[in-house]
Amino acid sequence: MSRVVVLGAGVAGHTAASYLRKWLGKAHEVMVVAPKPYYNWIPSNIWLGLGLMEEREVVLPLEPIYRRAGIRFVQARAVELHPEGEADSSAPFVVVESTRSEELGNRSRIQYDYLVNATGPKLNFGATEGLGPEKNSASVCTPDHAKAAAKQFLGLVERMQRGERCRFVVGTGHGQCTCQGAAFEYVVNLEFELRRHGVRDKAEVIFLTNEYELGDFGMDGAFIRRNGYITPTNIFTESVLAERDIWSITRAHVKKVEPGKIFYETLDGTEHELTFDMAMLLPPFSGVGLKAYDRAGQEMTAKIFAPNGFMRVDADYAQKPYEEWKAKDWPKTYQSPAYPNVFAAGIAFAPPHPISRPHVSVRGTPIFATAPRTGMPSATTGRVVARSIADKVLGIQRPLHGASMAELGAACVASSGASPLKGTAASMTVFPIVPDHERYPKYGRDLRYTTGEIGLAGHWIKVILHYMFLYKARLRFGWSLIPE
Ligand SMILES: Cc1cc2nc3c(=O)[nH]c(=O)nc-3n(C[C@H](O)[C@H](O)[C@H](O)COP(=O)(O)OP(=O)(O)OC[C@H]3O[C@@H](n4cnc5c(N)ncnc54)[C@H](O)[C@@H]3O)c2cc1C
């Protein structure tokens, strides 16, 4: 019997564990280790963060799903990897720390034959002084953060209804953030809600971003086919904001957040201050801080993880200038080069480099969008890694399965107003995610599959996706027919 341990029960880990269970059969054990007892459909935190949904609508308790599926669940946080075992045994193991209240902090070891690291990001609020819901700004990255954001937003709506004016700043809380799409989605939904509550005239709404141009989204922007025209995402995004009277600040690195005041630097090196009544600023991401040890107990974290804490996989990590970046630098199999029975899926793998051109301010501060880490590639890498591991466990001799972000497309539906009749969403597809200027010399992408539209239909697609992906996550009948 083999044991496959999956660290993390987010989009990538839950997908990997579900397929492993399906493909391995009962003779082998699939175990998931995750610190929270629930699965969170993170894209809908945007709606939770404006009071449009309840927490129970965006989370699912994992225990009953896994019990029914035959997946062992351990509620704990992985802290150490020992891929060589230890002196008297070569069996690899992970050290985990319980997060269950009755045994909080208790450490134990879990041996594995194959390991999937799908621990996602550490929400690195600490990178910016005063950033985050425990300090001076709001977030929608977790259900708790989103609930607190909704409370703050609705409190301000009440104040505006009494005649006060308020300023909302939404965006990225550091010069090295990704996930601009989520910030964009929150700002346009927030603006929609201000209108719905009848207080739009009392509010100023600002989008503050580390992107060089609006619409960069960490993928170096894109040219999209739209109504028979080719439009840069820059124009597309700019017009969505302009139509809603949301003004924007680009090329910004937030250095500090004080109660009611943001301090930021822009690429030209100038320093600025911006007051606010509510600021929803996303944090930069890093790896979750797993440490690795060799057989002798010596730390060897740098052998497995990149300096940003994400796991090295089969990418080309050689440092090279932007002009020399190639599509083939991006990983395909997500296998650790150091330990072939260890894989990373979703946000946990280290990208070889950003996709957008890096920029450094005259003060030496890097200010640019880092590589996007969206749901579709996260789930796809979870499935691909599961397939490769299942082959190995079952003795099927074939090459590892692959899914490079330079060969994968992605679809993203960004809600821009949640209402069944008046709502809209911006639907975008890109192919491939990482531009390939050798295959597509003109635009870096295939414009047959790189498209964008905004309209009411998009809103309905977003609602359908919410229910469809939660159905899939529950592992209900036919779940595997629903694509990632
Ligand atoms: C507000 C917001 C909105 C978004 N909207 C969209 C969208 O509309 N479309 C889209 O495509 N993408 C969206 N994304 C991105 C999407 O959420 C991510 O791509 C996806 O969640 C990544 O999956 P993951 O499994 O790698 O990480 P996660 O989903 O973050 O899962 C990580 C898992 O690892 C667990 N974990 C953490 N540390 C440890 C540890 N030490 N040991 C064990 N387990 C651990 C976590 O508890 C969690 O279960 C959004 C992101 C945000 C923040």
The ligand as an SDF file (V2000), in Angstrom:
LIG
                    3D

 53 58  0  0  0  0  0  0  0  0999 V2000
   -9.9540   37.5800   -3.0690 C   0  0  0  0  0  0  0  0  0  0  0  0
   -9.5010   36.6320   -4.1280 C   0  0  0  0  0  0  0  0  0  0  0  0
  -10.3200   36.4100   -5.2320 C   0  0  0  0  0  0  0  0  0  0  0  0
   -9.9130   35.5450   -6.2320 C   0  0  0  0  0  0  0  0  0  0  0  0
  -10.7130   35.3690   -7.3160 N   0  0  0  0  0  0  0  0  0  0  0  0
  -10.3350   34.5300   -8.2950 C   0  0  0  0  0  0  0  0  0  0  0  0
  -11.1580   34.3350   -9.4500 C   0  0  0  0  0  0  0  0  0  0  0  0
  -12.2150   34.9460   -9.5980 O   0  0  0  0  0  0  0  0  0  0  0  0
  -10.7390   33.4600  -10.3960 N   0  0  0  0  0  0  0  0  0  0  0  0
   -9.5680   32.7710  -10.2630 C   0  0  0  0  0  0  0  0  0  0  0  0
   -9.2290   31.9960  -11.1450 O   0  0  0  0  0  0  0  0  0  0  0  0
   -8.7620   32.9340   -9.1910 N   0  0  0  0  0  0  0  0  0  0  0  0
   -9.1160   33.7940   -8.2050 C   0  0  0  0  0  0  0  0  0  0  0  0
   -8.3130   33.9580   -7.1170 N   0  0  0  0  0  0  0  0  0  0  0  0
   -7.1000   33.1410   -7.0160 C   0  0  0  0  0  0  0  0  0  0  0  0
   -7.4320   31.7400   -6.4590 C   0  0  0  0  0  0  0  0  0  0  0  0
   -8.0910   31.8780   -5.2390 O   0  0  0  0  0  0  0  0  0  0  0  0
   -6.1280   30.9660   -6.3040 C   0  0  0  0  0  0  0  0  0  0  0  0
   -5.5760   30.7570   -7.5730 O   0  0  0  0  0  0  0  0  0  0  0  0
   -6.3270   29.5950   -5.6840 C   0  0  0  0  0  0  0  0  0  0  0  0
   -7.0000   29.6700   -4.4610 O   0  0  0  0  0  0  0  0  0  0  0  0
   -4.9750   28.9380   -5.5040 C   0  0  0  0  0  0  0  0  0  0  0  0
   -5.1480   27.6420   -5.0600 O   0  0  0  0  0  0  0  0  0  0  0  0
   -4.0920   26.9520   -4.0850 P   0  0  0  0  0  0  0  0  0  0  0  0
   -4.6530   25.6340   -3.7570 O   0  0  0  0  0  0  0  0  0  0  0  0
   -2.7400   27.0310   -4.6690 O   0  0  0  0  0  0  0  0  0  0  0  0
   -4.0590   27.8850   -2.7870 O   0  0  0  0  0  0  0  0  0  0  0  0
   -5.2370   28.0710   -1.7240 P   0  0  0  0  0  0  0  0  0  0  0  0
   -6.5560   27.9530   -2.3660 O   0  0  0  0  0  0  0  0  0  0  0  0
   -4.9010   29.3180   -0.9750 O   0  0  0  0  0  0  0  0  0  0  0  0
   -5.0780   26.8140   -0.7550 O   0  0  0  0  0  0  0  0  0  0  0  0
   -3.9660   26.6270    0.0860 C   0  0  0  0  0  0  0  0  0  0  0  0
   -4.3150   25.5650    1.1010 C   0  0  0  0  0  0  0  0  0  0  0  0
   -3.1480   25.2340    1.8610 O   0  0  0  0  0  0  0  0  0  0  0  0
   -3.4550   25.3090    3.2410 C   0  0  0  0  0  0  0  0  0  0  0  0
   -2.2090   25.5530    3.9780 N   0  0  0  0  0  0  0  0  0  0  0  0
   -1.5820   26.7210    4.2090 C   0  0  0  0  0  0  0  0  0  0  0  0
   -0.4580   26.5080    4.9290 N   0  0  0  0  0  0  0  0  0  0  0  0
   -0.3810   25.1740    5.1310 C   0  0  0  0  0  0  0  0  0  0  0  0
    0.5440   24.3440    5.8070 C   0  0  0  0  0  0  0  0  0  0  0  0
    1.6430   24.8320    6.4220 N   0  0  0  0  0  0  0  0  0  0  0  0
    0.3110   23.0040    5.8520 N   0  0  0  0  0  0  0  0  0  0  0  0
   -0.8020   22.4640    5.2560 C   0  0  0  0  0  0  0  0  0  0  0  0
   -1.7050   23.2220    4.5950 N   0  0  0  0  0  0  0  0  0  0  0  0
   -1.4940   24.5570    4.5340 C   0  0  0  0  0  0  0  0  0  0  0  0
   -4.5010   26.4040    3.3160 C   0  0  0  0  0  0  0  0  0  0  0  0
   -5.1940   26.3900    4.5520 O   0  0  0  0  0  0  0  0  0  0  0  0
   -5.3590   26.0110    2.1230 C   0  0  0  0  0  0  0  0  0  0  0  0
   -6.1770   24.9180    2.4570 O   0  0  0  0  0  0  0  0  0  0  0  0
   -8.6690   34.8610   -6.1170 C   0  0  0  0  0  0  0  0  0  0  0  0
   -7.8510   35.0800   -5.0110 C   0  0  0  0  0  0  0  0  0  0  0  0
   -8.2480   35.9700   -4.0370 C   0  0  0  0  0  0  0  0  0  0  0  0
   -7.3390   36.2060   -2.8500 C   0  0  0  0  0  0  0  0  0  0  0  0
  1  2  1  0
  2  3  1  0
  2 52  2  0
  3  4  2  0
  4  5  1  0
  4 50  1  0
  5  6  2  0
  6  7  1  0
  6 13  1  0
  7  8  2  0
  7  9  1  0
  9 10  1  0
 10 11  2  0
 10 12  1  0
 12 13  2  0
 13 14  1  0
 14 15  1  0
 14 50  1  0
 15 16  1  0
 16 17  1  0
 16 18  1  0
 18 19  1  0
 18 20  1  0
 20 21  1  0
 20 22  1  0
 22 23  1  0
 23 24  1  0
 24 25  2  0
 24 26  1  0
 24 27  1  0
 27 28  1  0
 28 29  2  0
 28 30  1  0
 28 31  1  0
 31 32  1  0
 32 33  1  0
 33 34  1  0
 33 48  1  0
 34 35  1  0
 35 36  1  0
 35 46  1  0
 36 37  1  0
 36 45  1  0
 37 38  2  0
 38 39  1  0
 39 40  1  0
 39 45  2  0
 40 41  1  0
 40 42  2  0
 42 43  1  0
 43 44  2  0
 44 45  1  0
 46 47  1  0
 46 48  1  0
 48 49  1  0
 50 51  2  0
 51 52  1  0
 52 53  1  0
M  END
$$$$
